[in-house]
Amino acid sequence: MSNLGPHAGFILASYAAVVLVLGGLIATVVLDHRAQKRALAALEQRGAGRRSGQAAP
């Protein structure tokens, strides 16, 4: 701690804020990915197919 000098509190708070923001972004991406997978599964169950799964004309 003494290596950081008189601004140790600010430096550590900045690192903590970055960790919180990145954690929030990662959580948002993971939750959205799960929601998109559920929505795709629901669409496929109703009969909507993927265009990428079709053979080329």
C-alpha distance matrix in Angstrom:
0.0 3.8 5.4 5.7 7.5 9.5 10.0 6.8 9.3 11.9 10.4 9.6 13.0 14.6 13.7 15.0 18.0 18.8 18.7 21.0 23.4 23.8 24.3 26.9 28.6 28.9 30.3 32.8 34.0 34.5 36.3 38.5 39.3 40.6 42.6 44.2 45.2 46.8 48.6 49.8 51.1 52.9 54.6 55.6 57.1 59.2 60.6 58.6 58.0 55.6 57.1 55.1 56.9 60.4 62.3 62.9 66.3
3.8 0.0 3.8 5.4 5.6 8.1 9.8 7.8 10.9 13.3 12.1 12.3 15.5 16.9 16.5 18.1 20.9 21.7 22.0 24.3 26.4 26.9 27.7 30.2 31.8 32.2 33.7 36.1 37.2 37.9 39.8 41.8 42.7 44.1 46.0 47.5 48.6 50.3 52.0 53.2 54.5 56.4 57.9 59.0 60.6 62.6 64.0 61.9 61.3 58.8 60.2 58.1 60.1 63.4 65.3 65.7 69.1
5.4 3.8 0.0 3.8 5.5 9.1 10.0 8.3 12.0 13.4 11.4 12.2 15.7 16.2 15.6 17.9 20.4 20.6 21.1 23.8 25.5 25.7 26.9 29.6 30.7 31.0 33.0 35.2 36.0 36.9 39.0 40.8 41.5 43.1 45.2 46.4 47.4 49.4 51.0 52.0 53.5 55.5 56.8 57.8 59.5 61.6 62.7 60.5 59.7 57.1 58.3 56.1 58.1 61.4 63.1 63.5 66.8
5.7 5.4 3.8 0.0 3.8 6.7 6.5 5.0 8.8 9.8 7.8 9.2 12.4 12.8 12.7 15.1 17.3 17.6 18.6 21.1 22.6 23.1 24.5 26.9 28.0 28.7 30.6 32.6 33.6 34.7 36.7 38.3 39.3 41.0 42.8 44.0 45.3 47.2 48.7 49.8 51.4 53.2 54.5 55.7 57.4 59.3 60.5 58.2 57.6 55.0 56.1 54.2 56.3 59.6 61.4 61.6 64.9
7.5 5.6 5.5 3.8 0.0 3.8 5.5 5.8 9.3 10.3 9.7 11.5 14.0 14.8 15.4 17.6 19.5 20.3 21.5 23.7 25.1 26.0 27.5 29.5 30.8 31.8 33.5 35.4 36.6 37.8 39.6 41.2 42.3 44.1 45.7 47.0 48.4 50.2 51.6 52.8 54.5 56.2 57.4 58.8 60.5 62.3 63.6 61.2 60.7 58.1 59.2 57.4 59.6 62.8 64.7 64.8 68.1
9.5 8.1 9.1 6.7 3.8 0.0 3.8 5.6 7.8 8.9 9.7 11.6 13.3 14.4 15.9 17.5 19.0 20.4 21.9 23.5 24.9 26.4 27.8 29.4 30.9 32.3 33.8 35.4 36.9 38.3 39.7 41.3 42.8 44.4 45.8 47.2 48.9 50.5 51.7 53.1 54.9 56.3 57.6 59.2 60.8 62.4 63.9 61.6 61.3 58.8 60.0 58.3 60.6 63.8 65.8 66.0 69.1
10.0 9.8 10.0 6.5 5.5 3.8 0.0 3.8 5.5 5.4 6.3 8.7 10.0 10.8 12.6 14.4 15.5 16.9 18.7 20.2 21.3 22.9 24.5 26.0 27.3 28.8 30.4 31.8 33.4 34.9 36.3 37.7 39.3 41.0 42.3 43.6 45.4 47.0 48.1 49.6 51.4 52.9 54.1 55.7 57.4 58.9 60.3 58.0 57.7 55.2 56.4 54.8 57.1 60.3 62.3 62.5 65.6
6.8 7.8 8.3 5.0 5.8 5.6 3.8 0.0 3.8 5.5 5.1 6.0 8.4 9.8 10.6 12.1 14.1 15.4 16.5 18.3 20.0 21.2 22.4 24.2 25.8 26.9 28.4 30.2 31.7 32.9 34.4 36.1 37.5 39.0 40.5 42.0 43.6 45.1 46.5 47.9 49.5 51.1 52.5 53.9 55.5 57.2 58.7 56.5 56.1 53.8 55.1 53.4 55.5 58.8 60.9 61.2 64.4
9.3 10.9 12.0 8.8 9.3 7.8 5.5 3.8 0.0 3.8 5.5 5.3 6.0 8.5 10.0 10.4 12.1 14.3 15.3 16.3 18.2 20.0 20.9 22.3 24.3 25.7 26.7 28.4 30.3 31.4 32.6 34.4 36.1 37.4 38.7 40.4 42.1 43.4 44.7 46.4 48.0 49.3 50.8 52.4 53.8 55.4 57.1 55.0 54.9 52.7 54.1 52.6 54.8 58.0 60.3 60.8 63.9
11.9 13.3 13.4 9.8 10.3 8.9 5.4 5.5 3.8 0.0 3.8 5.6 5.1 6.1 8.7 9.8 10.4 12.3 14.3 15.2 16.4 18.3 19.8 20.9 22.5 24.2 25.5 26.8 28.6 30.2 31.4 32.8 34.6 36.2 37.3 38.8 40.7 42.1 43.1 44.8 46.6 47.9 49.1 50.9 52.5 53.9 55.5 53.2 53.1 50.8 52.0 50.6 52.9 56.1 58.3 58.6 61.6
10.4 12.1 11.4 7.8 9.7 9.7 6.3 5.1 5.5 3.8 0.0 3.8 5.5 5.1 6.4 8.7 9.9 10.8 12.5 14.4 15.5 16.7 18.4 20.1 21.3 22.7 24.4 25.9 27.3 28.7 30.3 31.8 33.2 34.9 36.3 37.6 39.3 41.0 42.2 43.5 45.3 46.9 48.1 49.6 51.3 52.9 54.3 51.9 51.6 49.1 50.3 48.7 51.0 54.2 56.2 56.5 59.6
9.6 12.3 12.2 9.2 11.5 11.6 8.7 6.0 5.3 5.6 3.8 0.0 3.8 5.4 5.1 6.2 8.6 9.9 10.6 12.3 14.3 15.4 16.4 18.3 20.0 21.0 22.4 24.3 25.9 26.9 28.4 30.2 31.6 33.0 34.5 36.1 37.6 39.1 40.5 42.0 43.6 45.1 46.6 48.0 49.5 51.3 52.8 50.6 50.3 48.0 49.5 47.9 49.9 53.3 55.5 56.0 59.2
13.0 15.5 15.7 12.4 14.0 13.3 10.0 8.4 6.0 5.1 5.5 3.8 0.0 3.8 5.4 5.0 6.1 8.6 9.8 10.5 12.2 14.2 15.1 16.4 18.3 19.9 20.9 22.4 24.4 25.6 26.7 28.4 30.2 31.6 32.8 34.4 36.2 37.5 38.7 40.4 42.1 43.4 44.8 46.5 47.9 49.5 51.1 49.0 49.0 46.8 48.3 46.9 49.1 52.3 54.7 55.2 58.3
14.6 16.9 16.2 12.8 14.8 14.4 10.8 9.8 8.5 6.1 5.1 5.4 3.8 0.0 3.8 5.4 5.1 6.3 8.7 9.9 10.6 12.3 14.1 15.3 16.6 18.3 19.9 21.1 22.7 24.4 25.7 27.0 28.6 30.5 31.6 32.9 34.8 36.4 37.4 38.9 40.8 42.2 43.3 45.0 46.7 48.2 49.6 47.2 47.1 44.7 46.0 44.5 46.8 50.0 52.3 52.6 55.6
13.7 16.5 15.6 12.7 15.4 15.9 12.6 10.6 10.0 8.7 6.4 5.1 5.4 3.8 0.0 3.8 5.4 5.1 6.2 8.7 10.0 10.6 12.1 14.2 15.4 16.4 18.2 19.9 21.2 22.5 24.2 25.7 27.0 28.7 30.2 31.5 33.1 34.8 36.1 37.4 39.1 40.7 42.0 43.4 45.1 46.8 48.2 45.9 45.5 43.1 44.5 42.8 45.0 48.3 50.4 50.9 54.1
15.0 18.1 17.9 15.1 17.6 17.5 14.4 12.1 10.4 9.8 8.7 6.2 5.0 5.4 3.8 0.0 3.8 5.4 5.1 6.2 8.7 10.0 10.4 12.3 14.3 15.3 16.3 18.3 20.1 21.0 22.3 24.2 25.7 27.0 28.5 30.2 31.7 33.1 34.5 36.1 37.6 39.0 40.6 42.1 43.5 45.2 46.8 44.8 44.6 42.5 44.1 42.7 44.6 48.0 50.4 51.1 54.2
18.0 20.9 20.4 17.3 19.5 19.0 15.5 14.1 12.1 10.4 9.9 8.6 6.1 5.1 5.4 3.8 0.0 3.8 5.4 5.1 6.1 8.6 9.8 10.5 12.3 14.2 15.2 16.5 18.4 20.0 21.0 22.4 24.3 25.9 26.9 28.5 30.4 31.7 32.8 34.5 36.3 37.5 38.8 40.6 42.1 43.5 45.2 42.9 43.0 40.8 42.3 41.1 43.3 46.5 48.9 49.5 52.5
18.8 21.7 20.6 17.6 20.3 20.4 16.9 15.4 14.3 12.3 10.8 9.9 8.6 6.3 5.1 5.4 3.8 0.0 3.8 5.4 5.1 6.0 8.3 9.8 10.5 12.1 14.0 15.3 16.5 18.2 19.8 21.0 22.5 24.4 25.7 26.8 28.6 30.4 31.4 32.8 34.7 36.2 37.3 38.8 40.6 42.2 43.5 41.1 40.9 38.5 39.9 38.4 40.6 43.8 46.1 46.6 49.7
18.7 22.0 21.1 18.6 21.5 21.9 18.7 16.5 15.3 14.3 12.5 10.6 9.8 8.7 6.2 5.1 5.4 3.8 0.0 3.8 5.6 5.3 5.9 8.5 9.9 10.5 12.0 14.1 15.4 16.3 18.1 19.8 21.0 22.5 24.2 25.6 27.0 28.7 30.1 31.5 33.0 34.7 36.1 37.4 39.0 40.8 42.2 40.1 39.8 37.6 39.2 37.7 39.6 43.0 45.3 46.1 49.3
21.0 24.3 23.8 21.1 23.7 23.5 20.2 18.3 16.3 15.2 14.4 12.3 10.5 9.9 8.7 6.2 5.1 5.4 3.8 0.0 3.8 5.6 5.1 6.1 8.6 9.9 10.4 12.2 14.3 15.3 16.3 18.1 19.9 21.1 22.4 24.1 25.8 27.1 28.4 30.1 31.7 32.9 34.5 36.1 37.5 39.1 40.8 38.8 38.8 36.9 38.7 37.4 39.4 42.7 45.3 46.1 49.2
23.4 26.4 25.5 22.6 25.1 24.9 21.3 20.0 18.2 16.4 15.5 14.3 12.2 10.6 10.0 8.7 6.1 5.1 5.6 3.8 0.0 3.8 5.4 5.1 6.2 8.6 9.9 10.5 12.4 14.3 15.3 16.4 18.4 20.2 21.1 22.4 24.4 25.9 26.8 28.4 30.4 31.6 32.8 34.6 36.2 37.6 39.1 36.8 36.8 34.7 36.3 35.1 37.3 40.5 43.1 43.6 46.6
23.8 26.9 25.7 23.1 26.0 26.4 22.9 21.2 20.0 18.3 16.7 15.4 14.2 12.3 10.6 10.0 8.6 6.0 5.3 5.6 3.8 0.0 3.8 5.4 5.0 6.1 8.5 9.8 10.6 12.3 14.2 15.3 16.5 18.5 20.0 21.0 22.6 24.5 25.6 26.8 28.7 30.4 31.5 32.9 34.7 36.3 37.6 35.3 35.0 32.7 34.2 32.8 34.8 38.1 40.5 41.2 44.3
24.3 27.7 26.9 24.5 27.5 27.8 24.5 22.4 20.9 19.8 18.4 16.4 15.1 14.1 12.1 10.4 9.8 8.3 5.9 5.1 5.4 3.8 0.0 3.8 5.5 5.2 6.1 8.6 10.0 10.6 12.2 14.1 15.3 16.7 18.3 19.9 21.2 22.8 24.3 25.8 27.2 28.8 30.3 31.7 33.1 35.0 36.5 34.5 34.3 32.4 34.2 32.9 34.6 38.1 40.6 41.6 44.8
26.9 30.2 29.6 26.9 29.5 29.4 26.0 24.2 22.3 20.9 20.1 18.3 16.4 15.3 14.2 12.3 10.5 9.8 8.5 6.1 5.1 5.4 3.8 0.0 3.8 5.5 5.1 6.1 8.7 9.9 10.5 12.1 14.1 15.5 16.4 18.1 20.0 21.2 22.3 24.2 25.8 27.0 28.5 30.2 31.6 33.1 34.8 32.8 33.0 31.2 33.1 32.1 33.9 37.2 40.0 40.9 43.9
28.6 31.8 30.7 28.0 30.8 30.9 27.3 25.8 24.3 22.5 21.3 20.0 18.3 16.6 15.4 14.3 12.3 10.5 9.9 8.6 6.2 5.0 5.5 3.8 0.0 3.8 5.4 5.1 6.2 8.7 10.0 10.5 12.2 14.4 15.3 16.3 18.4 20.1 20.9 22.3 24.4 25.7 26.8 28.4 30.2 31.6 33.0 30.7 30.6 28.5 30.2 29.1 31.2 34.4 37.0 37.8 40.7
28.9 32.2 31.0 28.7 31.8 32.3 28.8 26.9 25.7 24.2 22.7 21.0 19.9 18.3 16.4 15.3 14.2 12.1 10.5 9.9 8.6 6.1 5.2 5.5 3.8 0.0 3.8 5.4 5.2 6.2 8.6 9.9 10.6 12.5 14.3 15.3 16.7 18.6 20.0 21.1 22.7 24.5 25.8 27.0 28.7 30.6 31.8 29.7 29.4 27.3 29.1 27.7 29.5 32.9 35.5 36.5 39.6
30.3 33.7 33.0 30.6 33.5 33.8 30.4 28.4 26.7 25.5 24.4 22.4 20.9 19.9 18.2 16.3 15.2 14.0 12.0 10.4 9.9 8.5 6.1 5.1 5.4 3.8 0.0 3.8 5.5 5.2 6.1 8.5 9.8 10.7 12.3 14.2 15.5 16.7 18.4 20.0 21.3 22.8 24.4 25.9 27.2 29.0 30.6 28.8 28.9 27.2 29.4 28.4 29.9 33.3 36.2 37.4 40.5
32.8 36.1 35.2 32.6 35.4 35.4 31.8 30.2 28.4 26.8 25.9 24.3 22.4 21.1 19.9 18.3 16.5 15.3 14.1 12.2 10.5 9.8 8.6 6.1 5.1 5.4 3.8 0.0 3.8 5.5 5.2 6.0 8.5 10.0 10.5 12.1 14.2 15.4 16.3 18.1 20.0 21.1 22.4 24.2 25.7 27.1 28.8 26.7 27.0 25.3 27.4 26.7 28.5 31.7 34.6 35.7 38.5
34.0 37.2 36.0 33.6 36.6 36.9 33.4 31.7 30.3 28.6 27.3 25.9 24.4 22.7 21.2 20.1 18.4 16.5 15.4 14.3 12.4 10.6 10.0 8.7 6.2 5.2 5.5 3.8 0.0 3.8 5.5 5.1 6.0 8.7 9.9 10.4 12.2 14.3 15.2 16.2 18.3 19.9 20.9 22.3 24.2 25.8 27.0 24.7 24.6 22.6 24.5 23.5 25.3 28.6 31.4 32.4 35.4
34.5 37.9 36.9 34.7 37.8 38.3 34.9 32.9 31.4 30.2 28.7 26.9 25.6 24.4 22.5 21.0 20.0 18.2 16.3 15.3 14.3 12.3 10.6 9.9 8.7 6.2 5.2 5.5 3.8 0.0 3.8 5.5 5.1 6.4 8.8 10.0 10.7 12.6 14.4 15.4 16.7 18.6 20.1 21.2 22.7 24.7 26.1 24.3 24.1 22.4 24.7 23.6 24.9 28.4 31.3 32.7 35.8
36.3 39.8 39.0 36.7 39.6 39.7 36.3 34.4 32.6 31.4 30.3 28.4 26.7 25.7 24.2 22.3 21.0 19.8 18.1 16.3 15.3 14.2 12.2 10.5 10.0 8.6 6.1 5.2 5.5 3.8 0.0 3.8 5.4 5.2 6.3 8.7 10.0 10.8 12.4 14.3 15.5 16.7 18.6 20.1 21.2 23.0 24.8 23.2 23.6 22.4 25.0 24.4 25.6 28.9 32.1 33.6 36.5
38.5 41.8 40.8 38.3 41.2 41.3 37.7 36.1 34.4 32.8 31.8 30.2 28.4 27.0 25.7 24.2 22.4 21.0 19.8 18.1 16.4 15.3 14.1 12.1 10.5 9.9 8.5 6.0 5.1 5.5 3.8 0.0 3.8 5.4 5.0 6.1 8.6 9.8 10.4 12.1 14.1 15.2 16.4 18.2 19.8 21.2 22.7 20.7 21.1 19.7 22.0 21.7 23.2 26.4 29.6 30.8 33.6
39.3 42.7 41.5 39.3 42.3 42.8 39.3 37.5 36.1 34.6 33.2 31.6 30.2 28.6 27.0 25.7 24.3 22.5 21.0 19.9 18.4 16.5 15.3 14.1 12.2 10.6 9.8 8.5 6.0 5.1 5.4 3.8 0.0 3.8 5.4 5.1 6.2 8.7 9.9 10.5 12.3 14.3 15.3 16.4 18.3 20.1 21.3 19.3 19.1 17.4 19.9 19.1 20.4 23.7 26.8 28.3 31.2
40.6 44.1 43.1 41.0 44.1 44.4 41.0 39.0 37.4 36.2 34.9 33.0 31.6 30.5 28.7 27.0 25.9 24.4 22.5 21.1 20.2 18.5 16.7 15.5 14.4 12.5 10.7 10.0 8.7 6.4 5.2 5.4 3.8 0.0 3.8 5.5 5.1 6.3 8.7 9.9 10.6 12.4 14.4 15.4 16.5 18.7 20.3 18.9 19.1 18.1 21.0 20.5 21.2 24.6 27.8 29.7 32.6
42.6 46.0 45.2 42.8 45.7 45.8 42.3 40.5 38.7 37.3 36.3 34.5 32.8 31.6 30.2 28.5 26.9 25.7 24.2 22.4 21.1 20.0 18.3 16.4 15.3 14.3 12.3 10.5 9.9 8.8 6.3 5.0 5.4 3.8 0.0 3.8 5.4 5.1 6.2 8.6 9.9 10.6 12.4 14.3 15.3 16.8 18.8 17.3 18.1 17.5 20.4 20.5 21.4 24.5 27.9 29.7 32.2
44.2 47.5 46.4 44.0 47.0 47.2 43.6 42.0 40.4 38.8 37.6 36.1 34.4 32.9 31.5 30.2 28.5 26.8 25.6 24.1 22.4 21.0 19.9 18.1 16.3 15.3 14.2 12.1 10.4 10.0 8.7 6.1 5.1 5.5 3.8 0.0 3.8 5.4 5.0 6.1 8.5 9.8 10.5 12.2 14.1 15.4 16.7 14.7 15.1 14.1 16.8 16.8 18.0 21.0 24.4 26.0 28.6
45.2 48.6 47.4 45.3 48.4 48.9 45.4 43.6 42.1 40.7 39.3 37.6 36.2 34.8 33.1 31.7 30.4 28.6 27.0 25.8 24.4 22.6 21.2 20.0 18.4 16.7 15.5 14.2 12.2 10.7 10.0 8.6 6.2 5.1 5.4 3.8 0.0 3.8 5.5 5.1 6.1 8.6 9.9 10.5 12.2 14.3 15.5 14.0 14.0 13.1 16.3 16.0 16.4 19.7 23.1 25.1 27.8
46.8 50.3 49.4 47.2 50.2 50.5 47.0 45.1 43.4 42.1 41.0 39.1 37.5 36.4 34.8 33.1 31.7 30.4 28.7 27.1 25.9 24.5 22.8 21.2 20.1 18.6 16.7 15.4 14.3 12.6 10.8 9.8 8.7 6.3 5.1 5.4 3.8 0.0 3.8 5.5 5.1 6.2 8.7 9.9 10.5 12.5 14.5 13.7 14.6 14.7 18.1 18.4 18.5 21.5 25.1 27.3 29.7
48.6 52.0 51.0 48.7 51.6 51.7 48.1 46.5 44.7 43.1 42.2 40.5 38.7 37.4 36.1 34.5 32.8 31.4 30.1 28.4 26.8 25.6 24.3 22.3 20.9 20.0 18.4 16.3 15.2 14.4 12.4 10.4 9.9 8.7 6.2 5.0 5.5 3.8 0.0 3.8 5.4 5.1 6.3 8.7 9.8 10.8 12.7 11.3 12.8 13.0 16.1 17.1 17.6 20.2 23.9 25.8 27.9
49.8 53.2 52.0 49.8 52.8 53.1 49.6 47.9 46.4 44.8 43.5 42.0 40.4 38.9 37.4 36.1 34.5 32.8 31.5 30.1 28.4 26.8 25.8 24.2 22.3 21.1 20.0 18.1 16.2 15.4 14.3 12.1 10.5 9.9 8.6 6.1 5.1 5.5 3.8 0.0 3.8 5.4 5.1 6.2 8.5 9.9 10.8 9.0 9.5 9.4 12.7 13.5 13.8 16.5 20.2 22.2 24.5
51.1 54.5 53.5 51.4 54.5 54.9 51.4 49.5 48.0 46.6 45.3 43.6 42.1 40.8 39.1 37.6 36.3 34.7 33.0 31.7 30.4 28.7 27.2 25.8 24.4 22.7 21.3 20.0 18.3 16.7 15.5 14.1 12.3 10.6 9.9 8.5 6.1 5.1 5.4 3.8 0.0 3.8 5.4 5.1 6.1 8.7 10.0 9.5 10.2 10.9 14.6 15.3 14.6 17.4 21.0 23.6 25.8
52.9 56.4 55.5 53.2 56.2 56.3 52.9 51.1 49.3 47.9 46.9 45.1 43.4 42.2 40.7 39.0 37.5 36.2 34.7 32.9 31.6 30.4 28.8 27.0 25.7 24.5 22.8 21.1 19.9 18.6 16.7 15.2 14.3 12.4 10.6 9.8 8.6 6.2 5.1 5.4 3.8 0.0 3.8 5.5 5.1 6.4 8.9 8.9 10.9 12.5 16.0 17.4 16.9 19.2 22.9 25.3 27.1
54.6 57.9 56.8 54.5 57.4 57.6 54.1 52.5 50.8 49.1 48.1 46.6 44.8 43.3 42.0 40.6 38.8 37.3 36.1 34.5 32.8 31.5 30.3 28.5 26.8 25.8 24.4 22.4 20.9 20.1 18.6 16.4 15.3 14.4 12.4 10.5 9.9 8.7 6.3 5.1 5.4 3.8 0.0 3.8 5.4 5.2 6.6 5.5 7.8 9.6 12.8 14.8 14.5 16.3 20.1 22.3 23.8
55.6 59.0 57.8 55.7 58.8 59.2 55.7 53.9 52.4 50.9 49.6 48.0 46.5 45.0 43.4 42.1 40.6 38.8 37.4 36.1 34.6 32.9 31.7 30.2 28.4 27.0 25.9 24.2 22.3 21.2 20.1 18.2 16.4 15.4 14.3 12.2 10.5 9.9 8.7 6.2 5.1 5.5 3.8 0.0 3.8 5.3 5.1 4.8 5.8 8.0 11.6 13.1 12.0 14.0 17.7 20.3 22.0
57.1 60.6 59.5 57.4 60.5 60.8 57.4 55.5 53.8 52.5 51.3 49.5 47.9 46.7 45.1 43.5 42.1 40.6 39.0 37.5 36.2 34.7 33.1 31.6 30.2 28.7 27.2 25.7 24.2 22.7 21.2 19.8 18.3 16.5 15.3 14.1 12.2 10.5 9.8 8.5 6.1 5.1 5.4 3.8 0.0 3.8 5.4 7.3 9.0 11.7 15.2 16.8 15.3 17.0 20.6 23.4 25.0
59.2 62.6 61.6 59.3 62.3 62.4 58.9 57.2 55.4 53.9 52.9 51.3 49.5 48.2 46.8 45.2 43.5 42.2 40.8 39.1 37.6 36.3 35.0 33.1 31.6 30.6 29.0 27.1 25.8 24.7 23.0 21.2 20.1 18.7 16.8 15.4 14.3 12.5 10.8 9.9 8.7 6.4 5.2 5.3 3.8 0.0 3.8 5.9 9.0 12.2 15.1 17.5 16.3 17.5 21.1 23.6 24.6
60.6 64.0 62.7 60.5 63.6 63.9 60.3 58.7 57.1 55.5 54.3 52.8 51.1 49.6 48.2 46.8 45.2 43.5 42.2 40.8 39.1 37.6 36.5 34.8 33.0 31.8 30.6 28.8 27.0 26.1 24.8 22.7 21.3 20.3 18.8 16.7 15.5 14.5 12.7 10.8 10.0 8.9 6.6 5.1 5.4 3.8 0.0 3.8 6.2 9.8 12.4 14.9 13.4 14.1 17.6 20.1 21.0
58.6 61.9 60.5 58.2 61.2 61.6 58.0 56.5 55.0 53.2 51.9 50.6 49.0 47.2 45.9 44.8 42.9 41.1 40.1 38.8 36.8 35.3 34.5 32.8 30.7 29.7 28.8 26.7 24.7 24.3 23.2 20.7 19.3 18.9 17.3 14.7 14.0 13.7 11.3 9.0 9.5 8.9 5.5 4.8 7.3 5.9 3.8 0.0 3.8 6.9 9.3 12.1 11.4 12.2 15.9 18.0 19.1
58.0 61.3 59.7 57.6 60.7 61.3 57.7 56.1 54.9 53.1 51.6 50.3 49.0 47.1 45.5 44.6 43.0 40.9 39.8 38.8 36.8 35.0 34.3 33.0 30.6 29.4 28.9 27.0 24.6 24.1 23.6 21.1 19.1 19.1 18.1 15.1 14.0 14.6 12.8 9.5 10.2 10.9 7.8 5.8 9.0 9.0 6.2 3.8 0.0 3.7 6.4 8.8 7.7 8.7 12.4 14.7 16.3
55.6 58.8 57.1 55.0 58.1 58.8 55.2 53.8 52.7 50.8 49.1 48.0 46.8 44.7 43.1 42.5 40.8 38.5 37.6 36.9 34.7 32.7 32.4 31.2 28.5 27.3 27.2 25.3 22.6 22.4 22.4 19.7 17.4 18.1 17.5 14.1 13.1 14.7 13.0 9.4 10.9 12.5 9.6 8.0 11.7 12.2 9.8 6.9 3.7 0.0 3.8 5.3 5.4 7.3 11.0 12.9 15.1
57.1 60.2 58.3 56.1 59.2 60.0 56.4 55.1 54.1 52.0 50.3 49.5 48.3 46.0 44.5 44.1 42.3 39.9 39.2 38.7 36.3 34.2 34.2 33.1 30.2 29.1 29.4 27.4 24.5 24.7 25.0 22.0 19.9 21.0 20.4 16.8 16.3 18.1 16.1 12.7 14.6 16.0 12.8 11.6 15.2 15.1 12.4 9.3 6.4 3.8 0.0 3.8 5.4 5.6 8.8 9.9 11.9
55.1 58.1 56.1 54.2 57.4 58.3 54.8 53.4 52.6 50.6 48.7 47.9 46.9 44.5 42.8 42.7 41.1 38.4 37.7 37.4 35.1 32.8 32.9 32.1 29.1 27.7 28.4 26.7 23.5 23.6 24.4 21.7 19.1 20.5 20.5 16.8 16.0 18.4 17.1 13.5 15.3 17.4 14.8 13.1 16.8 17.5 14.9 12.1 8.8 5.3 3.8 0.0 3.8 5.6 8.1 9.3 12.2
56.9 60.1 58.1 56.3 59.6 60.6 57.1 55.5 54.8 52.9 51.0 49.9 49.1 46.8 45.0 44.6 43.3 40.6 39.6 39.4 37.3 34.8 34.6 33.9 31.2 29.5 29.9 28.5 25.3 24.9 25.6 23.2 20.4 21.2 21.4 18.0 16.4 18.5 17.6 13.8 14.6 16.9 14.5 12.0 15.3 16.3 13.4 11.4 7.7 5.4 5.4 3.8 0.0 3.8 6.7 9.3 12.3
60.4 63.4 61.4 59.6 62.8 63.8 60.3 58.8 58.0 56.1 54.2 53.3 52.3 50.0 48.3 48.0 46.5 43.8 43.0 42.7 40.5 38.1 38.1 37.2 34.4 32.9 33.3 31.7 28.6 28.4 28.9 26.4 23.7 24.6 24.5 21.0 19.7 21.5 20.2 16.5 17.4 19.2 16.3 14.0 17.0 17.5 14.1 12.2 8.7 7.3 5.6 5.6 3.8 0.0 3.8 6.5 8.8
62.3 65.3 63.1 61.4 64.7 65.8 62.3 60.9 60.3 58.3 56.2 55.5 54.7 52.3 50.4 50.4 48.9 46.1 45.3 45.3 43.1 40.5 40.6 40.0 37.0 35.5 36.2 34.6 31.4 31.3 32.1 29.6 26.8 27.8 27.9 24.4 23.1 25.1 23.9 20.2 21.0 22.9 20.1 17.7 20.6 21.1 17.6 15.9 12.4 11.0 8.8 8.1 6.7 3.8 0.0 3.8 6.4
62.9 65.7 63.5 61.6 64.8 66.0 62.5 61.2 60.8 58.6 56.5 56.0 55.2 52.6 50.9 51.1 49.5 46.6 46.1 46.1 43.6 41.2 41.6 40.9 37.8 36.5 37.4 35.7 32.4 32.7 33.6 30.8 28.3 29.7 29.7 26.0 25.1 27.3 25.8 22.2 23.6 25.3 22.3 20.3 23.4 23.6 20.1 18.0 14.7 12.9 9.9 9.3 9.3 6.5 3.8 0.0 3.8
66.3 69.1 66.8 64.9 68.1 69.1 65.6 64.4 63.9 61.6 59.6 59.2 58.3 55.6 54.1 54.2 52.5 49.7 49.3 49.2 46.6 44.3 44.8 43.9 40.7 39.6 40.5 38.5 35.4 35.8 36.5 33.6 31.2 32.6 32.2 28.6 27.8 29.7 27.9 24.5 25.8 27.1 23.8 22.0 25.0 24.6 21.0 19.1 16.3 15.1 11.9 12.2 12.3 8.8 6.4 3.8 0.0
